[in-house]
Structure formats: structure tokens, C-alpha cells
Amino acid sequence: MRPRGGQRRRPASARGAAAAVRAGGPAVPGAGGAAGRAAGRAPGGAQPGAAQGRHGAARAARWTLSSAARAAAARRPRAAGRVAGGRASARPHDAAAHSGRVRPGGWRGAGQRRVVNLTVVKVGGGLLGGAAELQRVVAALASRRPTGERLVVVASALRGVTDSLDQAARAAVDPRAGAELERDLVQSLRRRHEDAAGADGAAAALGLRTSLDGVSRLLTGIRLTGELTERTRAQLLAHGERLAAPLLAESLRAAGVDARAVHAEEAGLVARGPYAVGSCDLPASTQGLGGLAHELHDRILVLTGFYGLDSSGDVVLFGRGGTDYTAGIVAAGLAADRLELWKDVPGFLSADPRAVPSARLVPELSFDEACELGYYGARILHPRCLEPLRGRSLSVRVRPVEGERDAGTAIVERAAGAPGQVAALAHRSGVAVVTARGAAMVNQPGVAGAVLSAVGREGINVDAIAASMTSVSFTVDEADTPLVRRTLRLLAADGGAGIDEVELRTDVALVGLVGDGVAADPSIPARALSCLAGLGSPMELISHGPRDVGLSCVVPQEALGPALAALHRTFFESQVPSPR
């Protein structure tokens, strides 16, 4: 059927960006702010004056789709690799116009049938370190296709790439940084991805240049202006996944498996919130994801994790480890039968094996337990990964690459075991205890609220909290202590919270016991405190979270190892049948 209405012919620059994406190259966002304007003046970037105003590049790069064209797009098949979003509107000389950035939303998925026997697989960066590791992943994925299983793979950046991009961005702010910063990083990234592709010819087909050019432009802009905004940082860090997804897709094709890389822009992953730690709009994203469903009968789709695009077309990251969260969104949006999170560990263990060598595999956890372990510091699963999956009928498993289908840890909405059993231990180092004291706090309502609100307005996360008549104590990441100190001193100067003194202590660690109902069973805290007291180490901020799923305390950093070992002996190696 011929679509009603028509689309204007796109400017040559926008057509070129679309062609780059159709050819397999990543969509590269333009640099925003002063860094973006400076990138436009750099060799290879846009012409001077292209981005007018602080957000000129963002406005110029927004892609639009008329109502008539959108309705027609919903009725026609989607061409493989086509840029989601339809008609482009961009200035010919705008750097962002050449970058291929698109408005999220994708093609409509309404009216499409659910894909049967669909598994979403998240491949972590720890599994993408080099050629040998990549081939393990490729072999495992290829072995699933003959069974008739449909696969969507959500890929992280190669191990260490996100850190390299972040470090380079911060180094570029230094006025002493030279042009060799961009050159060295781009060469390093190119070698790293080509080496990972190995000798199977996948490197020749990789569309690395577009994304690497984007990395170079962004770093040049940061270096020339000395400015690193959260918006520009998000755009830069997203390139790690934009490089990894085509690498994995090309490696699958080299192994004889039809596969295609899909970026978050094309998949229509709609994000909102702060650039560094945003959230995904599942209803809006489901519309775009549905447009990919028809391809899943014939090929594996490899999606970029870690980020989405907001309503302005800007990159919004989902936080470190956010590819887990992306996989959860994709599984929910496509109504998948299974979600598998492939890791470089056997699954969830009863404790960190580096601290407790006798740690054992936990065969099953509830959603609440898995999330609580993530909040306490277990980096196996992003704490928000399971949010979009509640109330849905699908199986979730954290597992290694190889092994039987039931390998690893099953994550279920409600665990089968009786409540009041410790499922696992978790810990987090690098925390600080903050204490605000003041005699004027006595009988003054709202003191804790004022203190925590002031800290929250600065974007600082607070973990354990304890309060008395004359003090409020809480834990934060050690990196946030300078900002916390300044915030509370300003609050004390205003005199509103009755603060006389602010104390910050580092070199402490947070220890958590996790299990459904552990905090509600008085025997669990009693045994834990007795165990830790026997070590002779001080404990503080003993508290539990909502739903009685977790119990935590703070111990000195030097006592962390002995504390974890003693707790593991008490709850997992004793004769008392407390853990599962």
C-alpha cells in the first residue's frame, strides 16, 4: 500500500548520516555545549559557527516524523538497518547533523505478533576481553540457533573500554593535554577491537570509523574548551557499546550465523532523567522494539546496552552496569520467554569468593533478594534490571557462558524457600560514615529530613541511616565526601538544622546479610551481631531496608575480610539450617 502523505527530501548531510547507519556504522551523537562548538572548529569536525547557542547542535540534529508518514511506516515492512525516525531536519553544516543522531521511538510495534521462543541474552563486558573470549560467546550463541530459539543479544562495551573513555574525557579537561590524547585513544580503541575480531575477517567489515571519529570530535571539543558536561560525557561513553555491538554481530556472521547490530537509536529506547543515571520509558520503548520483531525469525539482533535517548535526542546513560537494565527493558518490551544474563562467574555466590574462598553457588534468589544484593555492592546484577520484569511470565537466570540450560542462579519473583533464611552476603568498600551533631537538634522536628534533603539535592546517594536525639549518621560513597562536607557546612551556616559539628570517617565498609524476611526474624540479627562481636571489631549503623530483605552494618575496612569469613561460617558452614 502506498503511504499517505510524503516526506520531504532530507538535506544531503542528513542523508549521509542515514547512509552511514544503513551501512552498519554506529550513530554518533554530536557534541553539545562549548565542547561541541569547539569540536566543530577542529579538523574533521563541522564548520565554524555551525552550532549556534549552547544547545544548537541538539536542536539541529532532532529528527522528526510526520503523523501521516508515521502511520504509513507502521503498515510497511521495516528495511534492515534503516534509521528509525524517518524524515530528518538538520542544518547542512551542523556537526550533529553529520553524526546520525536520531529521535527515539522507532517504528511502531502495534499489531505485531509476539515472538515465540524468544530469549534475550545480555553479554557482559567481562566476557568481551579479547579474541578468545569473544569466540566463546559466538560459539555459545551459534549453538542455540539450530534449536529454533530466537535470540536478541544486548552487548556491553569491551572490558575496560568505558573506563578508558571516561579517563580520557577527564584528562582532556587538563589545559596541558595535547592533540595526541585523541589520537592515542582512537588508535588504541581501533587496535583493541580489530584484535578482538581476530583472523576471521570480521575486522574488515566493521564500521569502526564513524564511531571513532565521534570519539575524536568529542575529545577535541573537551580539550579545546576545558569543559566536560554530563551531557558530553554521556555521549562519549556510549561509544563503547556502539563499537562492541557491530564487533559481536560481525563475528557471528563470520561464524555463519545471520546477525545484525542495532543501536539504541534504531531500537527506539526512550530514556529520561539525568544524563549519567537515567531511566528507560518502557511503554514508549516497547513501540520501537516491536518494529524489530519480524527480523528475529531469521537472524540474531545485537543491541547496544547502557544507554537510551531522551525526547531531545540526547544520550542518557543507565549508570555503570546499565546494560543489565537495558536487557531487562528489552525482555519486557518484546515479551520474551527468557532473560539470560551471561557473566564471567558461575552465578550468584553466597559471598565474594575473593574474600571467602568457600563461597558456594546460590541456586535461586527472589527478585527482592537479587536487587538488595546489588544495592549492597554485589556487582553481578544491576539493581534496576528486574524492575520492568515484575508481574511478567518469563524465566530469568544469571549464568556463565558454557553449561547446561539450568546452570547459574535462577531469579524468581518469589523464592521457594521459607522466609527468614540468609541467601547471601554482600559488601561494599569505599564508603564513608557522615555524622551531623548538634545540641539544638533535641526536640526539633524535621532535622533528619533537612539533612538528607540537602544531601539529596546534590545528587548524592545515601545508604544506611541512623539517628538519635542529637545526631544523624548515614553512609555515602567515599568519593562524595567533599561535596557532603561542603553541603552540610552550608546547611549549618543557615542554622536551620541545628548542626554544630560534621564528622566524616572513611576506611570503612558496608556488610549486608540478604534474604527474604531476615530482618524480621530476631534470631538472624542476634546471631550476626554475636558473630561480629566475637571478632572484637566495632560495629555501627546497624539497620535494615524495606520489606525486611536486608540487614546491614558498618565495620572498619581492615576487619572486612574476617567479618565476611566469620559470617559465612555462621550462616553457611555451621550445622544450624539457616541458609537455603
C-alpha positions in Angstrom: 0.0 0.0 0.0 1.3 3.4 -0.9 1.7 5.6 2.2 -0.5 8.6 2.5 1.4 11.8 2.7 5.0 12.2 1.9 8.3 13.0 3.4 10.4 16.0 2.4 13.7 15.2 0.8 16.3 15.2 3.6 19.3 17.6 3.3 22.4 16.0 2.0 24.1 16.0 5.4 21.2 14.1 7.0 21.1 11.6 4.1 24.7 11.0 4.6 24.3 10.3 8.3 21.4 7.9 7.5 23.5 6.1 4.9 26.3 5.6 7.4 23.9 3.9 9.8 22.4 1.8 6.9 25.9 0.7 6.0 26.4 -0.6 9.5 28.2 2.3 11.1 27.2 3.5 14.5 25.1 6.5 15.0 27.4 9.2 16.5 25.9 12.0 18.6 27.1 15.5 18.2 29.0 17.2 20.9 26.9 19.6 23.0 27.7 22.8 24.8 31.0 24.6 24.3 32.8 21.3 23.7 30.5 20.7 20.8 31.2 24.1 19.3 34.9 23.6 19.7 34.7 20.2 18.1 33.1 22.0 15.1 36.2 24.1 14.8 38.5 21.1 14.9 39.9 19.5 11.8 37.5 16.9 10.5 34.6 18.4 12.5 31.8 20.7 11.4 32.4 24.2 10.1 32.8 27.1 12.5 29.6 28.6 13.7 27.5 25.5 12.9 26.2 25.0 16.4 24.7 28.3 17.5 24.0 28.6 21.2 24.6 26.1 23.9 22.2 23.6 22.6 22.3 24.5 18.9 23.7 21.1 17.9 21.0 19.3 19.8 18.2 21.3 18.2 19.6 21.0 14.7 20.0 17.2 15.0 16.4 16.4 16.0 14.7 14.0 13.7 11.0 14.3 13.1 8.4 12.1 11.6 5.1 13.5 10.3 1.8 11.9 11.5 1.0 10.6 8.0 4.5 9.2 7.5 4.4 7.6 10.9 1.1 5.9 10.2 2.4 4.6 6.9 5.6 3.4 8.5 3.6 1.2 10.9 2.0 -0.5 7.9 5.0 -1.3 5.8 7.9 -3.8 6.4 11.0 -2.4 8.0 14.1 -2.4 6.0 17.1 -3.9 7.8 19.4 -1.3 9.1 17.1 1.7 8.4 17.4 4.7 10.6 14.4 4.9 13.0 12.7 8.2 12.9 12.0 8.9 9.3 12.4 12.5 7.8 15.4 14.4 9.0 15.6 18.1 9.7 19.2 19.4 10.1 21.4 22.2 9.0 23.8 21.1 6.3 26.9 22.2 8.2 25.9 21.2 11.7 28.3 18.6 13.4 25.4 16.8 14.9 23.6 16.6 11.6 26.5 14.5 10.3 26.5 12.4 13.4 23.4 10.3 12.6 21.7 11.0 15.9 18.0 10.2 15.7 14.9 10.9 17.7 14.0 7.8 19.7 10.7 6.0 19.1 11.5 3.7 16.1 8.8 2.0 14.0 5.5 1.1 15.6 5.3 -2.4 17.0 1.5 -2.3 17.4 -0.3 -5.2 15.8 2.8 -7.4 15.6 2.6 -10.9 17.0 4.6 -11.8 20.0 7.8 -13.7 19.0 7.6 -17.3 20.2 10.6 -19.0 21.9 12.5 -15.7 22.4 15.5 -15.3 24.6 17.2 -12.1 25.5 20.9 -12.6 26.3 23.0 -10.0 28.0 26.7 -10.3 27.3 28.8 -8.6 29.9 32.0 -6.7 29.2 33.9 -9.2 31.3 33.2 -11.8 28.6 34.5 -9.5 25.8 38.1 -9.0 26.7 39.8 -10.4 23.6 39.5 -12.7 20.6 39.4 -16.0 22.6 36.7 -14.8 24.9 34.7 -13.3 22.0 34.8 -16.6 20.2 33.5 -18.4 23.3 30.5 -16.2 23.3 30.0 -16.6 19.5 30.1 -20.4 19.7 27.6 -20.4 22.6 25.2 -18.2 20.7 25.6 -20.1 17.5 24.8 -23.4 19.2 21.4 -22.0 20.2 20.1 -21.2 16.6 19.6 -24.8 15.4 17.0 -25.4 18.2 14.7 -22.8 16.7 15.3 -20.4 19.5 15.1 -16.7 18.6 17.8 -14.5 20.2 18.3 -10.9 21.0 21.8 -10.1 22.4 22.4 -7.0 24.4 26.1 -6.2 24.4 28.3 -4.2 26.8 31.4 -2.4 25.8 34.6 -4.5 25.7 36.2 -4.9 29.1 37.9 -1.7 30.2 36.7 0.5 27.2 34.2 2.5 29.2 36.8 3.3 31.8 39.3 4.3 29.1 36.8 6.7 27.5 36.0 8.2 30.9 39.6 8.7 31.9 40.4 10.3 28.5 37.5 12.7 28.9 38.7 13.8 32.3 42.3 14.1 31.1 41.1 16.2 28.1 40.0 19.0 30.6 43.6 19.5 31.6 44.9 22.5 29.7 48.2 20.7 29.3 46.5 17.9 27.2 47.6 17.9 23.6 46.1 16.5 20.4 47.9 13.3 20.9 45.3 12.4 23.6 42.6 11.9 20.9 45.0 10.2 18.5 46.3 7.8 21.0 42.9 6.8 22.4 41.4 6.3 18.9 44.4 4.2 17.8 44.1 2.1 21.0 40.4 1.5 20.5 40.9 0.6 16.9 43.6 -1.9 17.7 41.6 -3.3 20.6 38.5 -4.1 18.5 40.4 -5.3 15.5 42.5 -7.7 17.7 39.3 -8.9 19.3 37.9 -9.6 15.8 40.8 -12.0 15.2 41.7 -13.5 11.9 38.2 -14.4 10.8 37.9 -11.3 8.6 35.3 -9.6 10.8 37.5 -6.6 11.3 37.3 -5.7 7.6 33.6 -5.4 7.8 33.4 -3.4 11.0 32.1 0.1 10.8 34.5 1.5 13.3 35.4 4.7 11.6 32.2 6.6 12.2 32.2 5.9 16.0 35.9 6.5 16.3 35.5 9.8 14.5 32.8 10.7 17.0 35.1 9.9 19.9 37.8 12.1 18.4 35.5 15.1 17.9 34.1 14.9 21.4 37.6 14.7 23.0 38.8 17.6 20.8 35.9 19.7 21.9 36.6 18.9 25.6 40.3 19.7 25.2 39.8 23.0 23.4 37.2 24.3 25.8 38.3 22.7 29.1 34.7 21.9 29.6 33.2 18.4 30.4 29.5 18.5 30.9 27.5 15.4 31.9 25.7 15.6 28.5 29.0 15.4 26.6 30.4 12.7 28.9 27.3 10.6 28.3 27.7 11.0 24.5 31.3 9.9 24.7 30.8 6.9 27.0 28.0 5.5 24.8 30.6 4.8 22.1 31.9 1.8 24.0 28.7 -0.1 23.2 28.5 1.3 19.7 31.8 -0.3 19.0 31.1 -3.6 20.7 27.7 -4.4 19.1 28.9 -4.4 15.5 32.0 -6.4 16.6 29.8 -9.2 18.0 27.4 -9.1 15.1 30.2 -9.4 12.5 31.9 -12.2 14.5 28.6 -14.1 14.4 28.3 -13.6 10.7 31.9 -14.8 10.2 30.8 -18.0 12.1 27.9 -18.5 9.6 25.1 -17.0 11.8 23.0 -14.3 10.3 23.2 -11.3 12.7 22.8 -7.5 12.7 23.9 -4.8 15.0 21.1 -2.5 16.2 21.8 0.7 18.2 19.6 2.2 20.8 18.6 4.9 18.4 17.2 2.5 15.9 15.6 0.3 18.6 13.8 3.3 20.0 14.9 3.1 23.6 13.4 6.2 25.1 15.2 7.5 28.2 14.6 10.2 30.7 16.3 11.7 33.8 19.9 12.8 34.4 22.4 12.1 31.7 24.6 9.9 33.9 22.0 7.8 35.6 18.7 7.9 33.8 15.7 5.5 33.4 14.0 3.9 30.4 10.4 4.7 29.5 9.2 1.2 28.9 5.8 2.0 27.2 7.4 4.3 24.8 10.3 2.0 24.1 8.0 -1.0 23.6 6.7 0.7 20.5 10.1 0.9 18.9 11.2 -2.6 20.0 8.2 -4.1 18.3 9.5 -3.0 15.0 12.4 -5.4 15.3 10.3 -8.4 16.0 9.9 -9.5 12.3 13.7 -9.9 11.9 14.0 -12.3 14.8 12.8 -15.3 12.8 15.8 -15.1 10.5 18.7 -13.6 12.4 20.2 -12.7 15.8 19.9 -9.0 16.7 22.8 -7.5 18.7 21.7 -4.3 20.6 23.7 -1.7 22.3 23.3 -1.7 26.1 23.9 1.0 28.6 22.1 4.0 27.1 18.9 5.4 25.5 17.9 8.7 24.0 15.7 11.3 25.6 13.0 13.4 23.9 15.6 15.8 22.6 17.7 13.1 21.1 20.4 13.3 23.7 22.2 10.3 25.1 21.1 9.3 28.6 23.2 6.6 30.4 21.6 4.0 32.7 24.5 4.1 35.1 27.5 1.8 35.3 26.4 -1.8 34.7 23.3 -0.4 33.0 23.4 -3.0 30.2 21.7 -5.4 32.6 18.9 -2.8 32.9 18.8 -2.5 29.1 18.4 -6.3 28.8 15.5 -6.2 31.3 13.8 -3.5 29.3 14.2 -5.3 26.0 12.9 -8.6 27.6 9.9 -6.8 28.9 9.3 -4.8 25.7 9.5 -7.9 23.4 7.6 -10.1 25.9 10.5 -12.6 25.9 10.2 -16.1 27.3 13.6 -15.9 28.9 16.2 -13.5 30.0 19.8 -14.8 30.5 22.5 -12.6 31.9 25.8 -14.1 30.9 28.6 -13.3 33.3 32.2 -14.3 33.9 31.1 -16.0 37.2 29.1 -19.2 37.8 26.1 -17.1 39.1 25.3 -15.5 42.4 27.5 -16.9 45.2 26.9 -16.9 48.9 29.8 -14.4 49.3 32.5 -12.8 47.3 34.9 -15.7 46.6 37.9 -13.3 46.8 37.1 -12.7 50.4 35.5 -16.1 51.2 37.1 -18.9 49.1 34.4 -21.4 50.4 31.6 -19.4 48.9 29.0 -21.6 47.1 26.6 -21.1 44.3 23.1 -19.9 45.2 20.7 -21.8 43.0 17.8 -19.4 43.4 17.0 -15.9 44.6 13.9 -13.8 44.6 13.7 -10.5 42.7 13.9 -8.6 46.0 17.0 -10.6 47.2 18.8 -10.1 43.9 18.1 -6.3 43.9 19.1 -6.0 47.5 22.4 -7.7 46.8 23.0 -5.3 44.0 22.4 -2.3 46.3 24.7 -3.7 48.9 27.5 -4.0 46.4 27.3 -7.3 44.6 28.2 -6.2 41.0 26.7 -9.3 39.4 23.4 -7.7 38.6 22.3 -4.1 38.2 19.8 -3.3 40.9 17.2 -2.0 38.5 17.5 -4.8 36.0 14.4 -6.6 37.4 12.2 -3.6 37.8 10.5 -3.9 34.3 10.0 -7.7 34.8 7.8 -7.8 37.9 4.5 -9.4 37.2 5.6 -10.8 33.9 5.8 -14.5 33.0 9.4 -15.2 32.0 12.4 -17.0 33.4 15.4 -15.0 34.5 18.8 -16.6 35.0 22.3 -15.3 35.8 24.7 -17.8 34.3 28.2 -18.5 32.8 28.6 -18.8 29.0 29.0 -22.5 28.9 27.0 -25.2 30.7 23.6 -26.7 30.8 20.5 -24.6 30.3 19.8 -24.6 34.1 23.3 -23.5 35.0 23.8 -20.5 37.3 21.2 -18.8 39.5 17.5 -18.6 38.8 15.9 -15.3 39.7 12.2 -15.7 40.5 9.6 -13.2 41.7 9.1 -15.2 44.9 11.7 -17.7 46.1 10.5 -21.2 47.1 12.3 -21.3 50.4 10.8 -20.3 53.7 11.4 -16.7 54.8 13.9 -15.9 57.4 16.8 -17.6 55.7 20.1 -15.9 54.7 20.5 -16.3 50.9 23.9 -14.5 50.5 26.3 -12.0 52.0 27.3 -8.8 50.2 29.7 -5.9 51.0 30.8 -2.6 49.6 34.1 -0.9 50.3 34.9 2.7 49.6 32.2 4.1 51.7 32.2 6.8 54.4 30.2 7.5 57.5 28.9 11.0 57.9 27.6 12.2 61.3 26.0 15.6 61.9 25.7 16.6 65.5 24.1 19.5 67.4 22.6 20.2 70.8 19.9 22.3 69.1 18.6 19.1 67.4 16.9 18.0 70.5 13.1 18.0 70.1 13.5 19.9 66.8 11.3 18.2 64.2 12.5 17.6 60.7 16.2 17.6 61.4 16.9 14.3 59.7 14.7 15.3 56.8 16.6 18.6 56.3 20.0 17.0 56.4 19.1 14.2 54.0 17.2 16.5 51.7 20.2 18.8 51.4 22.4 15.9 50.5 19.9 14.5 48.1 19.6 17.8 46.2 23.3 17.4 45.3 22.6 14.1 43.7 24.4 12.1 46.5 23.1 8.6 47.3 22.6 7.7 50.9 22.7 4.1 52.1 22.4 3.1 55.8 20.9 5.7 58.1 20.8 6.0 61.9 19.5 8.9 64.1 19.4 9.9 67.8 18.1 12.9 69.6 21.3 14.9 68.9 22.8 13.4 65.7 22.1 11.9 62.3 24.5 9.4 60.7 24.5 7.9 57.3 26.8 6.3 54.7 27.8 7.6 51.3 30.4 6.8 48.7 33.8 7.9 49.7 34.2 9.9 46.5 31.2 12.1 47.6 32.6 13.2 50.9 34.0 16.6 49.8 30.6 17.6 48.4 28.8 16.2 51.5 31.1 18.2 53.8 30.5 21.4 51.8 26.7 20.9 51.7 26.4 20.3 55.4 28.6 23.2 56.3 26.3 25.5 54.3 23.3 24.0 56.0 24.9 24.5 59.4 25.7 28.1 58.5 22.0 28.7 57.7 21.2 27.5 61.2 18.0 25.6 60.1 19.0 22.1 61.1 20.8 22.9 64.4 24.1 21.4 63.3 27.2 22.2 65.4 29.6 19.6 64.0 30.1 17.4 60.9 32.3 14.4 61.1 33.3 12.2 58.2 35.1 8.9 58.5 36.5 6.8 55.7 38.2 3.4 55.6 35.0 1.6 56.5 32.9 -1.0 54.7 29.2 -1.8 54.5 28.3 -5.5 55.2 24.9 -6.9 54.3 23.0 -10.1 55.0 20.3 -10.7 52.4 17.4 -13.0 52.5 13.6 -12.7 52.4 12.5 -11.9 56.0 15.9 -11.9 57.6 15.4 -8.6 59.4 12.0 -9.7 60.7 13.5 -12.9 62.4 15.1 -11.7 65.6 17.4 -14.8 65.7 19.2 -13.7 62.5 20.3 -10.2 63.8 21.2 -11.8 67.1 23.5 -14.4 65.6 25.1 -11.9 63.2 25.9 -9.4 65.9 27.2 -12.1 68.2 29.4 -13.3 65.4 30.9 -9.9 64.7 31.2 -9.0 68.4 33.4 -12.1 68.8 35.9 -10.5 66.4 36.5 -7.6 68.7 35.8 -5.1 65.9 33.4 -2.1 66.4 30.1 -2.1 64.5 27.8 0.8 63.8 24.8 1.9 61.8 23.0 -1.4 62.2 19.9 -1.2 60.1 17.6 -3.0 57.7 16.0 -2.0 54.5 12.3 -2.2 53.3 10.5 -5.5 53.2 12.9 -7.0 55.7 15.1 -8.3 52.9 18.4 -7.0 54.1 20.3 -6.4 57.3 23.5 -4.3 57.3 26.1 -2.7 59.5 29.4 -0.8 59.0 32.7 -2.3 60.0 36.3 -1.0 59.7 37.8 -1.7 56.3 40.6 -3.8 57.9 38.0 -6.0 59.6 36.0 -6.7 56.4 37.7 -9.9 55.4 37.5 -11.5 58.9 33.9 -10.3 59.3 32.8 -11.9 56.0 34.6 -15.1 56.7 33.0 -15.3 60.2 29.5 -14.6 59.0 29.8 -17.2 56.2 30.9 -19.8 58.8 28.0 -18.9 61.0 25.2 -18.9 58.3 26.6 -21.3 55.6 29.0 -23.7 57.2 27.5 -24.3 60.6 25.1 -27.1 61.5 22.3 -24.7 62.0 20.0 -25.0 59.0 19.5 -21.3 58.4 20.6 -20.6 54.8 19.0 -22.3 51.9 
